[in-house]
Amino acid sequence: MPPVFAHGRLRLYLLKLLDEAPRHGYEVIRLLEERFQGLYAPSAGTVYPRLAKLEAEGLVTHATEGGRKVYSITEAGRAELADRGGELADLELEIRDSVTELAAEIRSEVRGAAGDLRREMRAAASASATRTTEEESWQTAKEELRKARQEWKEQARRAKDESRRAREEAQQARRQAKEAQERAREEVQRIAGQLQEQFARSGGVLGSLAGAWLGGTPAAGPAAGAGASAKAADAERASEPASEPASDWAADLAPTGDPARDLDRLLDRFRDEVRDAARDRGVTAAQVAEARRHLEAARGRLGTAFAARP
């Protein structure tokens, strides 16, 4: 019989069970047996070492309740479970296939047992000394065969129901994973658009340093920046087109599916570009103070936007 779980898949499924609710080891074993409709039950020697390893890796933790360890998933465990959403969907399909294979093996065993039973029944009937003994043996064999067939039908029905449920759960998991990726991509694009709009309109040092790579006016040199007055800067900004769109400076940063990681990459790109522009063109203390003021305003607006989203 092929293994029920491929290498590393039992570990992933244990994280799924603990994500549903905190559980002790015996409950995890019982749930796995229920998911397989009684056709498969892992041993304690299989489950407990894997729970201990997950705890050593910081993916689960435990608390002692009533003398038993109750395991709970950690944030790191949930992060791994989210990163492997597509693999989890494939695992659900594998479980369905495993249930089907186990049911097929049971069906084959039942058929073999039924064949042996028929042969034994014929032999017993041939060896019976009297008509009464032969009839009793025949009736007993027929009853055993009927029970065996009934048991096989019940197991086949349960396997079919489990297969259908696993297929539906896998399809739902795939849809959820796809929706999560779309939301992450939209979030990164929204944040990128806010940063572009904020710093394209900010003017001053940020407008001069970041304008070239955000799609605005190229930055002025250090001498020109030091000699221009605030009134001249305002007049220059007023003369620029008000609705010129910012270039998509982060278009080459393809979404990874992890919104937090995508945001880190976006902010790293912003920091490197502004730093390079300041190094190439020079920056004064007054320009740094103005940059700090614009960055603080942008931080407040983005913080409010993040807090307002579900």
FENQUI-V541700 format. One record per residue. N is the residue number from 1. RES is the residue in one small letter. PHI is phi as a letter, one per 30 degrees, with the letter a starting at -180 (none if undefined). BURIAL is 1 if it has 16 or more other C-alpha atoms within 10 Angstrom, else 0. Layout:
# FENQUI-V541700
n | res | phi | burial
N | RES | PHI | BURIAL
N | RES | PHI | BURIAL
This chain:
# FENQUI-V541700
n | res | phi | burial
1 | m | none | 0
2 | p | d | 0
3 | p | d | 0
4 | v | d | 1
5 | f | c | 0
6 | a | d | 0
7 | h | e | 0
8 | g | i | 0
9 | r | d | 0
10 | l | d | 1
11 | r | e | 0
12 | l | d | 1
13 | y | d | 1
14 | l | d | 1
15 | l | d | 1
16 | k | d | 1
17 | l | d | 1
18 | l | d | 1
19 | d | d | 1
20 | e | d | 0
21 | a | a | 0
22 | p | d | 1
23 | r | b | 1
24 | h | c | 1
25 | g | e | 1
26 | y | d | 0
27 | e | d | 0
28 | v | d | 1
29 | i | d | 1
30 | r | d | 0
31 | l | d | 1
32 | l | d | 1
33 | e | d | 0
34 | e | d | 0
35 | r | d | 1
36 | f | c | 1
37 | q | h | 1
38 | g | i | 0
39 | l | d | 1
40 | y | a | 1
41 | a | b | 0
42 | p | d | 0
43 | s | d | 0
44 | a | d | 0
45 | g | d | 0
46 | t | c | 0
47 | v | d | 1
48 | y | d | 1
49 | p | d | 0
50 | r | d | 0
51 | l | d | 1
52 | a | d | 0
53 | k | d | 0
54 | l | d | 1
55 | e | d | 1
56 | a | d | 0
57 | e | d | 0
58 | g | i | 0
59 | l | d | 1
60 | v | b | 1
61 | t | b | 1
62 | h | b | 1
63 | a | b | 0
64 | t | c | 0
65 | e | b | 0
66 | g | i | 0
67 | g | i | 0
68 | r | c | 0
69 | k | d | 0
70 | v | c | 1
71 | y | c | 1
72 | s | b | 1
73 | i | d | 1
74 | t | c | 1
75 | e | d | 0
76 | a | d | 0
77 | g | d | 1
78 | r | d | 1
79 | a | d | 0
80 | e | d | 0
81 | l | d | 1
82 | a | d | 1
83 | d | d | 0
84 | r | c | 0
85 | g | e | 1
86 | g | d | 1
87 | e | d | 1
88 | l | d | 1
89 | a | d | 1
90 | d | d | 1
91 | l | d | 1
92 | e | d | 1
93 | l | d | 1
94 | e | d | 1
95 | i | d | 1
96 | r | e | 1
97 | d | d | 1
98 | s | d | 1
99 | v | d | 1
100 | t | d | 1
101 | e | d | 1
102 | l | d | 1
103 | a | d | 1
104 | a | d | 1
105 | e | d | 0
106 | i | d | 1
107 | r | d | 1
108 | s | d | 0
109 | e | d | 0
110 | v | d | 1
111 | r | d | 1
112 | g | d | 0
113 | a | d | 0
114 | a | d | 1
115 | g | d | 0
116 | d | d | 0
117 | l | d | 1
118 | r | d | 1
119 | r | d | 0
120 | e | d | 0
121 | m | d | 1
122 | r | d | 1
123 | a | d | 0
124 | a | d | 1
125 | a | d | 1
126 | s | d | 0
127 | a | d | 0
128 | s | d | 0
129 | a | d | 0
130 | t | b | 0
131 | r | d | 0
132 | t | d | 0
133 | t | d | 0
134 | e | d | 1
135 | e | d | 0
136 | e | d | 0
137 | s | d | 1
138 | w | d | 1
139 | q | d | 0
140 | t | d | 0
141 | a | d | 1
142 | k | d | 1
143 | e | d | 0
144 | e | d | 0
145 | l | d | 1
146 | r | d | 0
147 | k | d | 0
148 | a | d | 1
149 | r | d | 1
150 | q | d | 0
151 | e | d | 0
152 | w | d | 1
153 | k | d | 0
154 | e | d | 0
155 | q | d | 1
156 | a | d | 1
157 | r | d | 0
158 | r | d | 1
159 | a | d | 1
160 | k | d | 1
161 | d | d | 0
162 | e | d | 1
163 | s | d | 1
164 | r | d | 0
165 | r | d | 0
166 | a | d | 1
167 | r | d | 1
168 | e | d | 0
169 | e | d | 0
170 | a | d | 1
171 | q | d | 1
172 | q | d | 0
173 | a | d | 1
174 | r | d | 1
175 | r | d | 0
176 | q | d | 0
177 | a | d | 1
178 | k | d | 0
179 | e | d | 0
180 | a | d | 1
181 | q | d | 1
182 | e | d | 0
183 | r | d | 0
184 | a | d | 1
185 | r | d | 1
186 | e | d | 0
187 | e | d | 1
188 | v | d | 1
189 | q | d | 1
190 | r | d | 0
191 | i | d | 1
192 | a | d | 1
193 | g | d | 1
194 | q | d | 1
195 | l | d | 1
196 | q | d | 1
197 | e | d | 0
198 | q | d | 1
199 | f | d | 1
200 | a | d | 1
201 | r | c | 1
202 | s | d | 1
203 | g | i | 1
204 | g | h | 1
205 | v | d | 1
206 | l | d | 1
207 | g | d | 1
208 | s | d | 1
209 | l | d | 1
210 | a | c | 1
211 | g | d | 1
212 | a | d | 1
213 | w | c | 1
214 | l | c | 1
215 | g | j | 1
216 | g | c | 1
217 | t | d | 1
218 | p | e | 0
219 | a | d | 1
220 | a | d | 1
221 | g | d | 0
222 | p | d | 0
223 | a | d | 0
224 | a | d | 0
225 | g | d | 1
226 | a | d | 0
227 | g | c | 0
228 | a | d | 0
229 | s | d | 0
230 | a | d | 0
231 | k | d | 0
232 | a | d | 0
233 | a | d | 0
234 | d | d | 0
235 | a | d | 0
236 | e | d | 0
237 | r | d | 1
238 | a | d | 0
239 | s | d | 0
240 | e | d | 0
241 | p | d | 0
242 | a | d | 0
243 | s | c | 0
244 | e | d | 0
245 | p | d | 0
246 | a | d | 1
247 | s | d | 1
248 | d | d | 0
249 | w | d | 1
250 | a | c | 1
251 | a | d | 0
252 | d | d | 0
253 | l | d | 0
254 | a | d | 0
255 | p | e | 1
256 | t | c | 0
257 | g | j | 1
258 | d | c | 1
259 | p | e | 1
260 | a | d | 0
261 | r | d | 0
262 | d | d | 1
263 | l | d | 1
264 | d | d | 0
265 | r | d | 0
266 | l | d | 1
267 | l | d | 0
268 | d | d | 0
269 | r | d | 0
270 | f | d | 1
271 | r | d | 0
272 | d | d | 0
273 | e | d | 1
274 | v | d | 1
275 | r | d | 0
276 | d | d | 0
277 | a | d | 1
278 | a | d | 1
279 | r | d | 0
280 | d | d | 0
281 | r | c | 0
282 | g | i | 1
283 | v | b | 1
284 | t | c | 0
285 | a | d | 0
286 | a | d | 0
287 | q | d | 1
288 | v | d | 0
289 | a | d | 0
290 | e | d | 1
291 | a | d | 1
292 | r | d | 0
293 | r | d | 0
294 | h | d | 1
295 | l | d | 1
296 | e | d | 0
297 | a | d | 0
298 | a | d | 1
299 | r | d | 0
300 | g | d | 0
301 | r | d | 0
302 | l | d | 0
303 | g | d | 0
304 | t | d | 0
305 | a | d | 0
306 | f | d | 0
307 | a | d | 0
308 | a | d | 0
309 | r | d | 0
310 | p | d | 0
